[in-house]
Amino acid sequence: MSDSRQQEQVGMVDHEPLSDSPYVNFLGVDIEELKKGQPVYRMTFREQHVGNPLIKTFHGGILASFAEIVASLHVQSELQLNEEPDCTSMTFDYLRPAFAGTLRAEPMTVRAGKRFIVIAVDVYLEQKLVSRGRFIYTVRR
């Protein structure tokens, strides 16, 4: 079965930046389409993601990287920008341990002004919020 046909069957969305980035491929970030047409981003635990091997949690840097990638993809697709804007500020809060499993990230545009774009990304494990990030982008002129 072809790759595109497999993606179609499981609700995957073909998104070019995901296939071109070695780091995104290392993380294993996937995009699935929700009923309302909004993408939901997922990342399943791998041994390379481990932060604390005793309790099998995601490393904090992996969580922050996942959220930053989601924010970047969201800014490009939602605002239909030709070039990726520069992320000039990032705030990331770790709210509870992210145990091994599949994470879900939900991005939201907080504000899209002429010079700055603010994106919030909530990261969930099952139904529990494990972290929240805020990313500020500068629009290139």
Secondary structure, 3 states (H helix, E strand, C coil): CCHHHHHHHCCECCCHHHHHCHHHHHHCEEEEECCCCCEEEEEECCHHHEEECCCCEECHHHHHHHHHHHHHHHHHHHHCCCCCCEEEEEEEEECCCCECCEEEEEEEEEEECCCEEEEEEEEEECCEEEEEEEEEEECCC
